[in-house]
Amino acid sequence: MTTKTIRQQIQGGLDARTPRPALAVVPSAPATPWMDSVGAAEYTGFTADALKQMRYLGTGPAYSKPAGRVRYHRDDLETFMREGRRSA
């Protein structure tokens, strides 16, 4: 056996005993703070239909409608969710 082979075997044994850290899956933030209804629904936990109903009733989060398309800003969604908290 060569010295290189012995080192490889020793390192292989050490690697097998050394626990590897678990990799956590971290959702990446969207590239833009603006979301469509589906993205806003995923972000808040509401359904897209619930957000549509809230827009109709005027009770939901603030939104913009550039070029006729509904867009929600992340800050507005967070404000809406924060202001909706209640203490028992």
ChimeraX attribute file (.defattr): number of C-alpha atoms within 10 A of each C-alpha:
attribute: neighborCount
match mode: 1-to-1
recipient: residues
	/A:1	5
	/A:2	7
	/A:3	8
	/A:4	9
	/A:5	10
	/A:6	11
	/A:7	11
	/A:8	12
	/A:9	12
	/A:10	12
	/A:11	12
	/A:12	11
	/A:13	11
	/A:14	11
	/A:15	11
	/A:16	10
	/A:17	9
	/A:18	8
	/A:19	8
	/A:20	8
	/A:21	6
	/A:22	6
	/A:23	6
	/A:24	6
	/A:25	6
	/A:26	6
	/A:27	6
	/A:28	6
	/A:29	7
	/A:30	10
	/A:31	6
	/A:32	8
	/A:33	12
	/A:34	17
	/A:35	19
	/A:36	16
	/A:37	20
	/A:38	14
	/A:39	17
	/A:40	21
	/A:41	18
	/A:42	12
	/A:43	14
	/A:44	15
	/A:45	10
	/A:46	13
	/A:47	16
	/A:48	17
	/A:49	12
	/A:50	14
	/A:51	19
	/A:52	14
	/A:53	13
	/A:54	13
	/A:55	15
	/A:56	10
	/A:57	9
	/A:58	10
	/A:59	11
	/A:60	17
	/A:61	18
	/A:62	15
	/A:63	19
	/A:64	13
	/A:65	10
	/A:66	8
	/A:67	6
	/A:68	7
	/A:69	10
	/A:70	15
	/A:71	19
	/A:72	20
	/A:73	17
	/A:74	19
	/A:75	13
	/A:76	16
	/A:77	20
	/A:78	14
	/A:79	12
	/A:80	16
	/A:81	13
	/A:82	10
	/A:83	9
	/A:84	8
	/A:85	8
	/A:86	6
	/A:87	3
	/A:88	3
